[in-house]
Amino acid sequence: MIPAGRLASARASTESLHRDTFTVYRDTGEMTLDPVTLVESKVYSIVAKRVRGKFKASGADNRDAQTPGMKVAETGLEWHTSLNVRGVLTDDEVECVAVDPVTGDPDNVGRRVRVTGPFIKSIATARRFRVSELT
């Protein structure tokens, strides 16, 4: 059994790495028509905003590609956030809205990902969602 104090310390340490800011969106199932372009687009509700977190690439595995003799690295993308962030569901979209000015990658601002599965874990230090990149 992990002592509660040790787990709390591990969570605080993990959350100290969540330096970027995100907004979580959910598709409402409705569409709206842009009056100028006449293009229909999805309507989203905000699930959570000003959420601290980070992106992380994981599981770099080499595999044989279509071209003989060539190896390609495949990575999975994850979005990590605090255990206090609740209500994020599969198919929700997460957008990076700001990065830490010292440690953040400015190319992540505007990057949007879709949650591909639920967070399920006991004795966790953070919520880690597998995601797929949209933009």
N, CA, C and O atoms as a MOPAC input file, in Angstrom:
PM7 MOZYME 1SCF
protein

 N      0.83900 1    -1.18600 1     0.00000 1
 C      0.00000 1     0.00000 1     0.00000 1
 C      0.88500 1     1.25000 1     0.00000 1
 O      1.84600 1     1.34600 1     0.76300 1
 N      0.54400 1     2.19400 1    -0.86100 1
 C      1.28400 1     3.45300 1    -0.94200 1
 C      0.73800 1     4.40500 1     0.11900 1
 O     -0.47100 1     4.63100 1     0.17700 1
 N      1.60200 1     4.96200 1     0.95200 1
 C      1.13200 1     5.92600 1     1.95500 1
 C      0.50800 1     7.14600 1     1.27800 1
 O      0.98800 1     7.60600 1     0.24200 1
 N     -0.56800 1     7.66300 1     1.87700 1
 C     -1.29600 1     8.79700 1     1.30200 1
 C     -0.38500 1    10.00500 1     1.08300 1
 O     -0.49800 1    10.68900 1     0.06600 1
 N      0.50900 1    10.26800 1     2.02600 1
 C      1.41600 1    11.40900 1     1.89300 1
 C      2.34800 1    11.27000 1     0.70400 1
 O      2.65200 1    12.24800 1     0.02100 1
 N      2.79800 1    10.04900 1     0.46300 1
 C      3.69700 1     9.80500 1    -0.67700 1
 C      2.95400 1     9.98500 1    -1.99400 1
 O      3.49400 1    10.54600 1    -2.94800 1
 N      1.70700 1     9.50500 1    -2.04400 1
 C      0.90100 1     9.64800 1    -3.25700 1
 C      0.59800 1    11.12800 1    -3.52700 1
 O      0.66000 1    11.58100 1    -4.67000 1
 N      0.27300 1    11.86900 1    -2.47700 1
 C      0.00300 1    13.30600 1    -2.64000 1
 C      1.24300 1    14.03100 1    -3.15100 1
 O      1.14200 1    14.92300 1    -3.99300 1
 N      2.39200 1    13.65700 1    -2.65000 1
 C      3.64500 1    14.26300 1    -3.10300 1
 C      3.91200 1    13.93300 1    -4.56600 1
 O      4.34000 1    14.79500 1    -5.33300 1
 N      3.65800 1    12.68200 1    -4.95100 1
 C      3.85300 1    12.27400 1    -6.34600 1
 C      2.89700 1    13.02600 1    -7.27000 1
 O      3.28700 1    13.43500 1    -8.36300 1
 N      1.65000 1    13.21200 1    -6.84000 1
 C      0.68200 1    13.96900 1    -7.64600 1
 C      1.12500 1    15.41400 1    -7.81300 1
 O      1.05100 1    15.96600 1    -8.91100 1
 N      1.58100 1    16.02700 1    -6.73400 1
 C      2.03800 1    17.42100 1    -6.81000 1
 C      3.23300 1    17.54200 1    -7.74700 1
 O      3.33100 1    18.49500 1    -8.52000 1
 N      4.12900 1    16.58300 1    -7.67400 1
 C      5.30200 1    16.59800 1    -8.54800 1
 C      4.88800 1    16.46700 1   -10.01400 1
 O      5.40200 1    17.17700 1   -10.87700 1
 N      3.96100 1    15.55800 1   -10.28300 1
 C      3.47100 1    15.36200 1   -11.64700 1
 C      2.76800 1    16.61300 1   -12.15800 1
 O      3.00800 1    17.04800 1   -13.28500 1
 N      1.91000 1    17.18600 1   -11.33900 1
 C      1.14900 1    18.36600 1   -11.75900 1
 C      2.04900 1    19.58100 1   -11.97500 1
 O      1.67700 1    20.49900 1   -12.70500 1
 N      3.21700 1    19.59900 1   -11.35600 1
 C      4.13400 1    20.72100 1   -11.56900 1
 C      4.64100 1    20.74500 1   -13.01700 1
 O      5.14300 1    21.76800 1   -13.48200 1
 N      4.51000 1    19.62300 1   -13.72300 1
 C      4.92200 1    19.55100 1   -15.12900 1
 C      3.80400 1    19.97300 1   -16.08400 1
 O      4.03900 1    20.10700 1   -17.28400 1
 N      2.60300 1    20.18100 1   -15.57100 1
 C      1.46500 1    20.59800 1   -16.39000 1
 C      1.50000 1    22.11600 1   -16.52300 1
 O      0.85600 1    22.83400 1   -15.75900 1
 N      2.25800 1    22.58800 1   -17.49800 1
 C      2.52000 1    24.02200 1   -17.61400 1
 C      1.78700 1    24.69500 1   -18.76000 1
 O      1.79900 1    25.92100 1   -18.86700 1
 N      1.15200 1    23.91300 1   -19.61400 1
 C      0.40300 1    24.49100 1   -20.72900 1
 C     -1.07600 1    24.57100 1   -20.35500 1
 O     -1.52100 1    23.91500 1   -19.41300 1
 N     -1.83200 1    25.38000 1   -21.10000 1
 C     -3.24200 1    25.62100 1   -20.78900 1
 C     -4.12100 1    25.12900 1   -21.93600 1
 O     -3.80700 1    25.33700 1   -23.10800 1
 N     -5.22800 1    24.47100 1   -21.58100 1
 C     -6.09600 1    23.82700 1   -22.55800 1
 C     -7.56200 1    24.16100 1   -22.31400 1
 O     -7.96200 1    24.53800 1   -21.21300 1
 N     -8.35100 1    24.01000 1   -23.37900 1
 C     -9.80800 1    24.06100 1   -23.29400 1
 C    -10.32900 1    22.73700 1   -23.83900 1
 O     -9.84200 1    22.23500 1   -24.85200 1
 N    -11.33000 1    22.17700 1   -23.15100 1
 C    -11.93600 1    20.90300 1   -23.56000 1
 C    -13.32300 1    21.19700 1   -24.11900 1
 O    -14.13500 1    21.86700 1   -23.48100 1
 N    -13.58400 1    20.68200 1   -25.32700 1
 C    -14.84800 1    20.91400 1   -26.02400 1
 C    -15.59400 1    19.60100 1   -26.23800 1
 O    -14.98400 1    18.53500 1   -26.32300 1
 N    -16.92000 1    19.69000 1   -26.32300 1
 C    -17.75500 1    18.53300 1   -26.64100 1
 C    -18.71400 1    18.89500 1   -27.77300 1
 O    -19.37100 1    19.93500 1   -27.73400 1
 N    -18.78600 1    18.03500 1   -28.77100 1
 C    -19.70000 1    18.20500 1   -29.90300 1
 C    -21.13000 1    18.09400 1   -29.38100 1
 O    -21.47600 1    17.10500 1   -28.73400 1
 N    -21.96800 1    19.10100 1   -29.65400 1
 C    -23.35400 1    19.09600 1   -29.18200 1
 C    -24.27400 1    18.30000 1   -30.10100 1
 O    -25.41600 1    18.01100 1   -29.74300 1
 N    -23.77500 1    17.94600 1   -31.29100 1
 C    -24.61700 1    17.26700 1   -32.27100 1
 C    -25.37800 1    18.23700 1   -33.16100 1
 O    -26.05700 1    17.82200 1   -34.10000 1
 N    -25.26800 1    19.52300 1   -32.87100 1
 C    -25.93800 1    20.54400 1   -33.66400 1
 C    -24.97500 1    21.10300 1   -34.70800 1
 O    -23.75700 1    20.97000 1   -34.58700 1
 N    -25.54500 1    21.72700 1   -35.73000 1
 C    -24.75900 1    22.38000 1   -36.77700 1
 C    -25.19800 1    23.83600 1   -36.85800 1
 O    -26.32800 1    24.18100 1   -36.51400 1
 N    -24.27700 1    24.68500 1   -37.32100 1
 C    -24.59300 1    26.08200 1   -37.53500 1
 C    -24.11700 1    26.47500 1   -38.93600 1
 O    -23.14400 1    25.92100 1   -39.44900 1
 N    -24.80200 1    27.42000 1   -39.53400 1
 C    -24.47900 1    27.86600 1   -40.88200 1
 C    -23.81700 1    29.23800 1   -40.80600 1
 O    -24.37900 1    30.18200 1   -40.25000 1
 N    -22.61900 1    29.33500 1   -41.37200 1
 C    -21.92900 1    30.62000 1   -41.43600 1
 C    -22.65600 1    31.47400 1   -42.47100 1
 O    -22.75900 1    31.07400 1   -43.63100 1
 N    -23.16500 1    32.65100 1   -42.07300 1
 C    -23.94000 1    33.47700 1   -42.99800 1
 C    -23.13200 1    34.03800 1   -44.16800 1
 O    -23.70700 1    34.39400 1   -45.19600 1
 N    -21.83400 1    34.12000 1   -44.02600 1
 C    -20.99700 1    34.67200 1   -45.08600 1
 C    -20.56300 1    33.58100 1   -46.06500 1
 O    -20.72200 1    33.72400 1   -47.27700 1
 N    -20.01500 1    32.49400 1   -45.52900 1
 C    -19.47400 1    31.43200 1   -46.39000 1
 C    -20.50600 1    30.36900 1   -46.73900 1
 O    -20.30900 1    29.58600 1   -47.66800 1
 N    -21.61200 1    30.34200 1   -45.99000 1
 C    -22.66700 1    29.34000 1   -46.14600 1
 C    -22.14800 1    27.90900 1   -45.91600 1
 O    -22.68500 1    26.94300 1   -46.45600 1
 N    -21.10000 1    27.80600 1   -45.10600 1
 C    -20.53900 1    26.50100 1   -44.74500 1
 C    -21.09200 1    26.09700 1   -43.37700 1
 O    -21.10100 1    26.88900 1   -42.43500 1
 N    -21.55200 1    24.85000 1   -43.29100 1
 C    -22.03800 1    24.33500 1   -42.01700 1
 C    -20.86100 1    23.86700 1   -41.17100 1
 O    -19.89700 1    23.29900 1   -41.68600 1
 N    -20.95300 1    24.11300 1   -39.87200 1
 C    -19.93000 1    23.63200 1   -38.95700 1
 C    -20.57700 1    23.14300 1   -37.67300 1
 O    -21.69700 1    23.52500 1   -37.33500 1
 N    -19.84300 1    22.28500 1   -36.96100 1
 C    -20.35200 1    21.71300 1   -35.71300 1
 C    -20.41600 1    22.77700 1   -34.63100 1
 O    -19.64400 1    23.73700 1   -34.63700 1
 N    -21.34700 1    22.59400 1   -33.70100 1
 C    -21.46300 1    23.45600 1   -32.53400 1
 C    -20.87400 1    22.69300 1   -31.35000 1
 O    -21.21400 1    21.53200 1   -31.12000 1
 N    -19.99400 1    23.34800 1   -30.60600 1
 C    -19.34100 1    22.72300 1   -29.46300 1
 C    -19.73300 1    23.44200 1   -28.17500 1
 O    -19.95600 1    24.65200 1   -28.16900 1
 N    -19.81300 1    22.68400 1   -27.09100 1
 C    -19.94700 1    23.27600 1   -25.76700 1
 C    -18.59200 1    23.14500 1   -25.07800 1
 O    -17.80000 1    22.26400 1   -25.41100 1
 N    -18.33600 1    24.02200 1   -24.12200 1
 C    -17.08300 1    23.96500 1   -23.37700 1
 C    -17.29100 1    23.10000 1   -22.14600 1
 O    -18.16200 1    23.37600 1   -21.32000 1
 N    -16.48800 1    22.05200 1   -22.03000 1
 C    -16.53100 1    21.14400 1   -20.88600 1
 C    -15.68200 1    21.70000 1   -19.75300 1
 O    -16.08800 1    21.67000 1   -18.59200 1
 N    -14.50200 1    22.20700 1   -20.09400 1
 C    -13.58400 1    22.76900 1   -19.10300 1
 C    -12.67200 1    23.77000 1   -19.80400 1
 O    -12.28400 1    23.56200 1   -20.95400 1
 N    -12.33500 1    24.84500 1   -19.11800 1
 C    -11.39800 1    25.80900 1   -19.69600 1
 C    -10.36000 1    26.18900 1   -18.65900 1
 O    -10.54100 1    25.98700 1   -17.45900 1
 N     -9.25200 1    26.75400 1   -19.16500 1
 C     -8.09400 1    27.08900 1   -18.32800 1
 C     -7.60300 1    25.85700 1   -17.56500 1
 O     -7.26700 1    25.93200 1   -16.38300 1
 N     -7.57100 1    24.72600 1   -18.26800 1
 C     -7.11000 1    23.46600 1   -17.69100 1
 C     -5.60000 1    23.35600 1   -17.91100 1
 O     -5.12200 1    23.54000 1   -19.03100 1
 N     -4.86700 1    23.06500 1   -16.87300 1
 C     -3.42600 1    22.88300 1   -16.97200 1
 C     -3.14100 1    21.45200 1   -17.41900 1
 O     -3.82700 1    20.51700 1   -17.00500 1
 N     -2.13100 1    21.28700 1   -18.26000 1
 C     -1.78800 1    19.95000 1   -18.72700 1
 C     -0.57400 1    19.98600 1   -19.62800 1
 O      0.15400 1    20.97800 1   -19.68600 1
 N     -0.36700 1    18.86600 1   -20.34100 1
 C      0.73700 1    18.77800 1   -21.29000 1
 C      0.44200 1    17.69500 1   -22.30900 1
 O     -0.34000 1    16.77700 1   -22.06100 1
 N      1.08800 1    17.82100 1   -23.46300 1
 C      1.07900 1    16.76400 1   -24.46900 1
 C      2.30900 1    15.90000 1   -24.26000 1
 O      3.35100 1    16.37800 1   -23.81100 1
 N      2.17800 1    14.62800 1   -24.58700 1
 C      3.33200 1    13.72900 1   -24.50900 1
 C      3.20700 1    12.66900 1   -25.58900 1
 O      2.15500 1    12.05200 1   -25.75600 1
 N      4.28900 1    12.46800 1   -26.31500 1
 C      4.36800 1    11.35900 1   -27.27100 1
 C      4.86100 1    10.15100 1   -26.50200 1
 O      5.75800 1    10.26300 1   -25.66500 1
 N      4.27800 1     8.99400 1   -26.78300 1
 C      4.67400 1     7.79900 1   -26.04800 1
 C      4.75400 1     6.60000 1   -26.96800 1
 O      4.19400 1     6.60200 1   -28.06400 1
 N      5.44900 1     5.58700 1   -26.51500 1
 C      5.47500 1     4.29800 1   -27.19800 1
 C      6.09400 1     4.32100 1   -28.56700 1
 O      5.50600 1     3.79000 1   -29.50900 1
 N      7.26100 1     4.91600 1   -28.71700 1
 C      7.92200 1     4.92400 1   -30.02500 1
 C      8.37200 1     3.51200 1   -30.36800 1
 O      9.32800 1     2.99600 1   -29.78900 1
 N      7.68700 1     2.90300 1   -31.30100 1
 C      8.01600 1     1.55400 1   -31.75200 1
 C      8.42000 1     1.60900 1   -33.21200 1
 O      7.78800 1     2.30300 1   -34.00900 1
 N      9.45500 1     0.89300 1   -33.56300 1
 C      9.85200 1     0.81800 1   -34.96000 1
 C      9.12100 1    -0.33500 1   -35.62100 1
 O      8.89200 1    -1.37600 1   -35.00500 1
 N      8.76200 1    -0.14300 1   -36.86300 1
 C      8.07600 1    -1.18900 1   -37.62300 1
 C      8.55400 1    -1.12700 1   -39.06100 1
 O      9.10200 1    -0.11700 1   -39.50300 1
 N      8.34100 1    -2.22300 1   -39.79300 1
 C      8.68600 1    -2.21400 1   -41.21000 1
 C      7.65400 1    -1.39100 1   -41.96700 1
 O      6.45000 1    -1.56500 1   -41.78200 1
 N      8.13400 1    -0.50000 1   -42.81300 1
 C      7.25100 1     0.33500 1   -43.62400 1
 C      7.02300 1    -0.34200 1   -44.97100 1
 O      7.53900 1    -1.43300 1   -45.21600 1
 N      6.26000 1     0.29800 1   -45.83400 1
 C      5.97600 1    -0.24000 1   -47.16400 1
 C      7.24600 1    -0.35200 1   -48.00800 1
 O      7.36100 1    -1.25700 1   -48.83600 1
 N      8.19000 1     0.55300 1   -47.80700 1
 C      9.44300 1     0.53000 1   -48.55800 1
 C     10.38200 1    -0.46700 1   -47.89800 1
 O     10.69700 1    -0.30700 1   -46.71800 1
 N     10.83800 1    -1.48200 1   -48.60800 1
 C     11.70900 1    -2.48700 1   -47.99900 1
 C     12.96300 1    -1.86300 1   -47.39400 1
 O     13.57600 1    -0.96700 1   -47.97300 1
 N     13.32300 1    -2.35900 1   -46.22000 1
 C     14.53000 1    -1.90100 1   -45.55600 1
 C     14.38500 1    -0.59900 1   -44.80300 1
 O     15.35300 1    -0.12500 1   -44.20900 1
 N     13.19800 1    -0.00300 1   -44.81000 1
 C     12.98500 1     1.27800 1   -44.14700 1
 C     12.21700 1     1.06300 1   -42.84300 1
 O     11.26000 1     0.28900 1   -42.80600 1
 N     12.62400 1     1.73100 1   -41.79900 1
 C     11.93800 1     1.66800 1   -40.51300 1
 C     11.26800 1     3.01200 1   -40.23400 1
 O     11.81600 1     4.06900 1   -40.54800 1
 N     10.09000 1     2.95600 1   -39.64700 1
 C      9.34200 1     4.15700 1   -39.31600 1
 C      9.01200 1     4.10400 1   -37.82700 1
 O      8.60000 1     3.06000 1   -37.32300 1
 N      9.18900 1     5.21300 1   -37.12300 1
 C      8.83700 1     5.27000 1   -35.70500 1
 C      7.36900 1     5.62400 1   -35.57000 1
 O      6.91500 1     6.63600 1   -36.10500 1
 N      6.63400 1     4.80100 1   -34.86200 1
 C      5.22900 1     5.08800 1   -34.56800 1
 C      5.13500 1     5.52800 1   -33.11900 1
 O      5.67300 1     4.86800 1   -32.23000 1
 N      4.46600 1     6.61900 1   -32.88300 1
 C      4.28100 1     7.07500 1   -31.51200 1
 C      2.80500 1     7.29900 1   -31.25300 1
 O      2.03200 1     7.60400 1   -32.16100 1
 N      2.43400 1     7.14200 1   -30.00300 1
 C      1.08800 1     7.48100 1   -29.57300 1
 C      1.14300 1     8.84600 1   -28.92100 1
 O      2.16300 1     9.22200 1   -28.34500 1
 N      0.07700 1     9.57200 1   -29.00700 1
 C      0.02000 1    10.88800 1   -28.40000 1
 C     -0.89900 1    10.82100 1   -27.19100 1
 O     -1.96500 1    10.20700 1   -27.24000 1
 N     -0.47500 1    11.46000 1   -26.10500 1
 C     -1.27800 1    11.51100 1   -24.88300 1
 C     -1.43900 1    12.96200 1   -24.44900 1
 O     -0.59900 1    13.81700 1   -24.72800 1
 N     -2.54400 1    13.20600 1   -23.76100 1
 C     -2.75900 1    14.48700 1   -23.09900 1
 C     -2.86500 1    14.19500 1   -21.61900 1
 O     -3.70500 1    13.39900 1   -21.20000 1
 N     -2.01100 1    14.83800 1   -20.81100 1
 C     -1.98900 1    14.64200 1   -19.37100 1
 C     -2.57000 1    15.87100 1   -18.68600 1
 O     -2.31100 1    17.00500 1   -19.09000 1
 N     -3.35700 1    15.63100 1   -17.64800 1
 C     -3.91300 1    16.72400 1   -16.87000 1
 C     -4.11000 1    16.26200 1   -15.43000 1
 O     -3.85100 1    15.10400 1   -15.10300 1
 N     -4.55900 1    17.15200 1   -14.58900 1
 C     -4.73300 1    16.88500 1   -13.16600 1
 C     -5.88300 1    15.91000 1   -12.90800 1
 O     -6.81500 1    15.80700 1   -13.70500 1
 N     -5.80100 1    15.20300 1   -11.78900 1
 C     -6.90900 1    14.33700 1   -11.37000 1
 C     -8.15500 1    15.15400 1   -11.02900 1
 O     -9.26200 1    14.61500 1   -10.99000 1
 N     -7.97700 1    16.44700 1   -10.78300 1
 C     -9.12100 1    17.30800 1   -10.47200 1
 C     -9.97100 1    17.62500 1   -11.68900 1
 O    -11.10200 1    18.09100 1   -11.54800 1
 N     -9.44800 1    17.38100 1   -12.87900 1
 C    -10.19600 1    17.65300 1   -14.11000 1
 C    -11.10300 1    16.45300 1   -14.36800 1
 O    -10.63800 1    15.35900 1   -14.68600 1
 N    -12.38500 1    16.67800 1   -14.22600 1
 C    -13.34900 1    15.57900 1   -14.36100 1
 C    -14.30300 1    15.84300 1   -15.51200 1
 O    -14.46300 1    16.97800 1   -15.95900 1
 N    -14.93200 1    14.77800 1   -15.98400 1
 C    -15.96100 1    14.91200 1   -16.99700 1
 C    -15.46700 1    14.83700 1   -18.42000 1
 O    -16.26300 1    15.01200 1   -19.34300 1
 N    -14.17800 1    14.58200 1   -18.64600 1
 C    -13.65000 1    14.45700 1   -20.00700 1
 C    -14.02900 1    13.06600 1   -20.52300 1
 O    -13.76400 1    12.05600 1   -19.87100 1
 N    -14.65200 1    13.03100 1   -21.70100 1
 C    -15.14900 1    11.78600 1   -22.27400 1
 C    -14.48400 1    11.47300 1   -23.60800 1
 O    -13.89700 1    12.35000 1   -24.24300 1
 N    -14.58100 1    10.22300 1   -24.02300 1
 C    -14.12600 1     9.82200 1   -25.34400 1
 C    -14.81700 1    10.69400 1   -26.38500 1
 O    -16.01300 1    10.96400 1   -26.27300 1
 N    -14.08200 1    11.13100 1   -27.38600 1
 C    -14.51700 1    11.99900 1   -28.47800 1
 C    -14.55100 1    13.48300 1   -28.12100 1
 O    -14.82100 1    14.30700 1   -28.99500 1
 N    -14.28600 1    13.85200 1   -26.86800 1
 C    -14.12400 1    15.27300 1   -26.55400 1
 C    -12.88000 1    15.77400 1   -27.27200 1
 O    -11.96100 1    15.00400 1   -27.54800 1
 N    -12.85600 1    17.06300 1   -27.57100 1
 C    -11.70900 1    17.66100 1   -28.23700 1
 C    -10.99700 1    18.60700 1   -27.27300 1
 O    -11.63100 1    19.35600 1   -26.53000 1
 N     -9.67800 1    18.55600 1   -27.30000 1
 C     -8.84300 1    19.34000 1   -26.39500 1
 C     -7.95900 1    20.24300 1   -27.24400 1
 O     -7.26800 1    19.77600 1   -28.15000 1
 N     -7.98500 1    21.54300 1   -26.94600 1
 C     -7.18400 1    22.50300 1   -27.69100 1
 C     -6.20300 1    23.19700 1   -26.76000 1
 O     -6.57800 1    23.65900 1   -25.68300 1
 N     -4.95000 1    23.26800 1   -27.17800 1
 C     -3.93700 1    24.00700 1   -26.43600 1
 C     -4.14400 1    25.48800 1   -26.73600 1
 O     -4.08700 1    25.90500 1   -27.89300 1
 N     -4.38300 1    26.28100 1   -25.69400 1
 C     -4.64500 1    27.70400 1   -25.89600 1
 C     -3.48300 1    28.58900 1   -25.45200 1
 O     -3.42400 1    29.76200 1   -25.81900 1
 N     -2.55700 1    28.03300 1   -24.66200 1
 C     -1.37700 1    28.79300 1   -24.23300 1
 C     -0.31700 1    27.81300 1   -23.74900 1
 O     -0.63200 1    26.74100 1   -23.23400 1
 N      0.93900 1    28.19600 1   -23.92300 1
 C      2.04100 1    27.37700 1   -23.43700 1
 C      2.90100 1    28.18900 1   -22.47700 1
 O      2.90800 1    29.41900 1   -22.51700 1
 N      3.61800 1    27.48900 1   -21.62300 1
 C      4.54200 1    28.13300 1   -20.70900 1
 C      5.57700 1    28.89800 1   -21.53300 1
 O      6.15900 1    28.32700 1   -22.45500 1
 N      5.82200 1    30.17100 1   -21.22700 1
 C      6.75300 1    30.96200 1   -22.03700 1
 C      8.19800 1    30.46500 1   -21.99000 1
 O      8.98300 1    30.78200 1   -22.88400 1
 N      8.55900 1    29.70200 1   -20.97800 1
 C      9.93400 1    29.22400 1   -20.85400 1
 C     10.06700 1    27.79500 1   -21.39200 1
 O     10.96900 1    27.50900 1   -22.17900 1
 N      9.17400 1    26.90600 1   -20.97000 1
 C      9.32200 1    25.48800 1   -21.31400 1
 C      8.40600 1    25.02400 1   -22.43500 1
 O      8.60500 1    23.93600 1   -22.97700 1
 N      7.40600 1    25.82000 1   -22.79700 1
 C      6.41100 1    25.39100 1   -23.77500 1
 C      6.87000 1    25.49900 1   -25.21200 1
 O      7.76000 1    26.28300 1   -25.54400 1
 N      6.25100 1    24.70200 1   -26.05400 1
 C      6.51100 1    24.74600 1   -27.49600 1
 C      5.43000 1    25.60800 1   -28.13500 1
 O      4.26800 1    25.20200 1   -28.15200 1
 N      5.76900 1    26.78300 1   -28.66300 1
 C      4.75900 1    27.67400 1   -29.23200 1
 C      3.98100 1    27.05100 1   -30.38600 1
 O      2.87300 1    27.49300 1   -30.69200 1
 N      4.54800 1    26.02600 1   -31.03200 1
 C      3.82200 1    25.35100 1   -32.11300 1
 C      2.60600 1    24.58300 1   -31.59100 1
 O      1.73400 1    24.20800 1   -32.37500 1
 N      2.53400 1    24.34500 1   -30.28900 1
 C      1.38300 1    23.62500 1   -29.73300 1
 C      0.14300 1    24.50100 1   -29.58500 1
 O     -0.97000 1    23.98200 1   -29.49900 1
 N      0.31900 1    25.81900 1   -29.55400 1
 C     -0.84000 1    26.70100 1   -29.42100 1
 C     -1.72600 1    26.51800 1   -30.65900 1
 O     -1.26200 1    26.64100 1   -31.79300 1
 N     -2.98600 1    26.22900 1   -30.42200 1
 C     -3.92900 1    25.97500 1   -31.50700 1
 C     -4.02700 1    24.50300 1   -31.88700 1
 O     -4.93600 1    24.11200 1   -32.62000 1
 N     -3.11100 1    23.69300 1   -31.40200 1
 C     -3.15400 1    22.24800 1   -31.70100 1
 C     -4.36800 1    21.64800 1   -31.00300 1
 O     -4.61800 1    21.88700 1   -29.82100 1
 N     -5.10900 1    20.86600 1   -31.76900 1
 C     -6.35500 1    20.28600 1   -31.25200 1
 C     -6.30500 1    18.77900 1   -31.42400 1
 O     -5.90800 1    18.27500 1   -32.47400 1
 N     -6.71500 1    18.05700 1   -30.37300 1
 C     -6.69700 1    16.59700 1   -30.38100 1
 C     -8.06100 1    16.07000 1   -29.95000 1
 O     -8.84400 1    16.77200 1   -29.31000 1
 N     -8.32600 1    14.81800 1   -30.31400 1
 C     -9.57400 1    14.14400 1   -29.89900 1
 C     -9.22000 1    13.03300 1   -28.92200 1
 O     -8.30500 1    12.24700 1   -29.17100 1
 N     -9.94100 1    12.96800 1   -27.81700 1
 C     -9.75400 1    11.90200 1   -26.82400 1
 C    -10.26900 1    10.60800 1   -27.43600 1
 O    -11.41100 1    10.54000 1   -27.89000 1
 N     -9.41700 1     9.57400 1   -27.44600 1
 C     -9.78100 1     8.31400 1   -28.11500 1
 C    -10.21500 1     7.21700 1   -27.14800 1
 O    -10.61100 1     6.13500 1   -27.58100 1
 N    -10.14400 1     7.48200 1   -25.85100 1
 C    -10.57300 1     6.47300 1   -24.88400 1
 C    -10.62800 1     7.06700 1   -23.49600 1
 O    -10.09500 1     8.14900 1   -23.24700 1
 N    -11.27900 1     6.35100 1   -22.58900 1
 C    -11.44100 1     6.87800 1   -21.23300 1
 C    -10.16600 1     6.75300 1   -20.40500 1
 O     -9.26200 1     5.98600 1   -20.73600 1
 N    -10.11700 1     7.51000 1   -19.34200 1
 C     -9.05200 1     7.37300 1   -18.36100 1
 C     -9.53400 1     6.37300 1   -17.32000 1
 O    -10.56900 1     6.57600 1   -16.68600 1
 N     -8.78900 1     5.30500 1   -17.14900 1
 C     -9.12800 1     4.29600 1   -16.13800 1
 C     -7.82200 1     3.87100 1   -15.47300 1
 O     -6.96200 1     3.26400 1   -16.11100 1
 N     -7.68100 1     4.19200 1   -14.19200 1
 C     -6.48900 1     3.78100 1   -13.47500 1
 C     -6.69600 1     3.98400 1   -11.98200 1
 O     -7.32100 1     4.95500 1   -11.55700 1
 N     -6.17800 1     3.07700 1   -11.21000 1
 C     -6.14500 1     3.23100 1    -9.75900 1
 C     -4.78200 1     3.78000 1    -9.36800 1
 O     -3.80400 1     3.59300 1   -10.09200 1
 N     -4.71500 1     4.44400 1    -8.24800 1
 C     -3.47700 1     4.99800 1    -7.71100 1
 C     -2.75100 1     5.83200 1    -8.77900 1
 O     -1.58300 1     5.59300 1    -9.08600 1
 N     -3.44900 1     6.78200 1    -9.31800 1
 C     -2.91100 1     7.62600 1   -10.39100 1
 C     -2.32100 1     8.90900 1    -9.83700 1
 O     -2.73100 1     9.39500 1    -8.78300 1
 N     -1.35400 1     9.44800 1   -10.56200 1
 C     -0.79900 1    10.75500 1   -10.21800 1
 C     -1.31300 1    11.83800 1   -11.16100 1
 O     -1.14100 1    13.02700 1   -10.89000 1
 N     -1.94900 1    11.43300 1   -12.27800 1
 C     -2.51300 1    12.37800 1   -13.24200 1
 C     -3.50100 1    11.61700 1   -14.12200 1
 O     -3.48200 1    10.38700 1   -14.17200 1
 N     -4.35400 1    12.35300 1   -14.80800 1
 C     -5.21400 1    11.74100 1   -15.82900 1
 C     -4.43600 1    11.77800 1   -17.13800 1
 O     -3.99400 1    12.83700 1   -17.58200 1
 N     -4.27800 1    10.61800 1   -17.74200 1
 C     -3.53200 1    10.50700 1   -18.99600 1
 C     -4.46500 1     9.91000 1   -20.04600 1
 O     -4.83700 1     8.73900 1   -19.98100 1
 N     -4.82600 1    10.73800 1   -21.00100 1
 C     -5.75200 1    10.31100 1   -22.05900 1
 C     -4.98900 1    10.06300 1   -23.35200 1
 O     -4.13900 1    10.86700 1   -23.73700 1
 N     -5.28300 1     8.96600 1   -24.01800 1
 C     -4.77300 1     8.75700 1   -25.37100 1
 C     -5.60500 1     9.63500 1   -26.27900 1
 O     -6.82400 1     9.73000 1   -26.13800 1
 N     -4.91400 1    10.28400 1   -27.22500 1
 C     -5.59200 1    11.21700 1   -28.11800 1
 C     -5.06800 1    11.02700 1   -29.54500 1
 O     -4.00600 1    10.44500 1   -29.76500 1
 N     -5.84300 1    11.53400 1   -30.50400 1
 C     -5.37900 1    11.58400 1   -31.89000 1
 C     -5.40500 1    13.04300 1   -32.33000 1
 O     -6.29500 1    13.80800 1   -31.95800 1
 N     -4.41700 1    13.40500 1   -33.12200 1
 C     -4.27800 1    14.80900 1   -33.52500 1
 C     -5.29900 1    15.17400 1   -34.60000 1
 O     -5.51400 1    14.42700 1   -35.55500 1
 N     -5.92100 1    16.33800 1   -34.42300 1
 C     -6.86900 1    16.86700 1   -35.41000 1
 C     -6.21600 1    17.98300 1   -36.22100 1
 O     -6.34000 1    18.02300 1   -37.44500 1
 N     -5.51400 1    18.89700 1   -35.52500 1
 C     -4.82100 1    20.00200 1   -36.19000 1
 C     -3.45600 1    20.19300 1   -35.59900 1
 O     -2.71700 1    21.07900 1   -36.02700 1

